[in-house]
Every structure is written in structure tokens, then in C-alpha cells.
Amino acid sequence: MPRVPFLLALLAVLGCSSQLGNPVVADTGTAESRDGYEAALATVESQGYLVADQDRQRHHLRVLAKPTSAGQSNATYFDIQAMPGAVGIFVDTPGRRAPEEAEARELRHQMEQLAWGIGGRARILGGEPSPPPEPASPGLPPAP
């Protein structure tokens, strides 16, 4: 799939946070942007995220991140952008400094969970037979 390296480079240029690393990218296989957008919307709603803004024409969502145990003082958002073959998830912490290390880890985990759900749904919407297997949790053996 020659589009994925280009998309990853584009996502790295569009936004990243020093504490959170590069944005998390959901590989959506052959799915089009609209499939990635619909998959992202369904995933965030099924996982209980509050949608703050949505733009179907631009395939963009902005959702409120879930509170972390590190105690967010201000709202943190995930900006989700769908494009052919990938969906990028970016963190936006408007009006506040970068998140502390513990909070950054929890936000990154939320982003990874969203990416896994979005990728699987988008692949199905795009006509692929089934989503890829869920990645193994750290410290656990891979699923058979």
C-alpha cells in the first residue's frame, strides 16, 4: 500500500505533541475518507466520548477526551481527521501547558484504543472482510 507512508508523513507534519509523540494513526486499509469518518463517529459514540464538533464534508471530528486520573484542569480534545487509507488522531490542549507524563500516557492510551476501533470499523465499511486482530497488551503474550 504505497499511500500509507505518505499519509504518515503528512500526519507528522500536521500536528504532534512533544509529550505524546506523533499523532496516532488508524490504518483503514482501502477505506475512503467518508468510511473513515463514519467509523470514527461510530467509535467515539460507542466508547462514550462527547462530540464537540463534526464536519462531514472535511471528514473531521473534535471530541472531548475522557478525564484522566492525573486530574485534567482544563478540557483536552482529540481532533480526528479521516483521509483515504488512514485516520489521524491528534491531541489539542487549548489554553494550557503540555500534559504531565502520567496524563500524557493515559491520553495516548485513549488515542490508541480509538485508533484500533476506528481502523476495524473503517475496514469493514470499506468492504474488507474483517478487521485486523487487536494488538496484545504490554506484558501479555500475543493472541493465538
N, C-alpha and C positions, 0 to 999 in steps of 0.2 A: 504494500500500500504506500505509494510514493507521496501522498498528501500529508501523512501524519508528521514526518519530520518538519515540513514547512509550517504546519499548524502549531507544533510545539514551539518553534522559534518565534512565531507570531505571538503566541500567548505569553512567552517570556518577555517580549518587548512591551506588550500592552500593560502589564502590571505584575508586581510581585511585592512581597513584604520581606524585609530583611530577617525578621524573626520566624516567619512562616515558610520561608523559601519560595520557590516558584509556585505559581498557581497550580492547583490540582486539575488534571485533565482527565476527563472521562472519554475513553476510546469508544466511539459509537459505530465503528465498522463502516458499513456502506450507507448508513442512515443520512438523510438530508438534514439541513438546518431545522426545518419545521418539525421533523421527527425528534431531534434532539431537544428542541424547545418543549414540545408536548411531553416528552419523557421527563424533562427537568421539572415541569409544572406538576405532573402527577407524583413524582418522587418527593418533592418538597411538601406537598399537601399530605401525602400518606405518612410522612415522617413527622408531621406536626409543626412544620415551620410556618411562620406568618409571612405571607407575600406582601411586601411593601409597595412594589411597583412591577408592572409587567408590560412588555411591548412586543406583541406578536409579530409585527412587521419586521422588527430588528432582531427577533429571536433572543430577547434579553429579559432576565428576571432579576429582581433585587429582593432578597429575603432577609428577615431578621434572624441572626444566629441565635442559637439557644444559649441561655446563660451558662457560664462555666463555674466550677467550684472555686475558681480563683477570684470570683466576685467582680464581674464587669461593673464599672461605674457608669459607663455610657453605652449606648447601643452600638453593636457591631453588626455589620451586614455582610452577606455574601452576594456578590454580583456574578450572575451566571450567564454566560454568553455561548449560544449554540452556533455551530458552523458545520459544514459538511464534514463528517468523519470524526468530529470531536466536540466536546462541550468543556469550556474552561470555567473554573470556579475560582474567583478572586475574593480576597478579604478587603473590606473597607471599614476603617475605624475612624469615622468622621469626628473631628474636633478633639481628638485625644492622642496621647502618645502611643507608641508601639506597645502591643500587649506583652505582659511579663511572660517568662519562659513557660510556666505551668499553663497559663491561659492559651498561649500560642499552640502548645501541644494538643490541648482539648479542641481548639478551633480547627487545627489540621486534621484531627480525627473525624470531626463532623464533616469536613470537606471530603475526606476520603470515603466516608460512608455514603454521602450524597453522590459522589462520582460513580461508585460501584452500582448503586441503584439506577442512576441515570443511564449509564452505559448499557446495562442489561435491557432496560425498557426500550431505549432507542434502537438497539439492535433488533428487537422483536418488531417494533413499529416499522423499521427499515426493511423487513422481510427476511431477516436471518432466522434460522430455525430455533436457536436457543441462546441465552446469554452465556458469557464465559463464566467459569466457576469462580466463587468468591475467594479472594485471597486469604491465605491462612493467617491467623492472628500470631503476633510475635510469641515465640516460646512454645508454640504448638506445632505438631507435625502436620504436613500438608494433607489435605483430604485425599482419599484414595480415588 
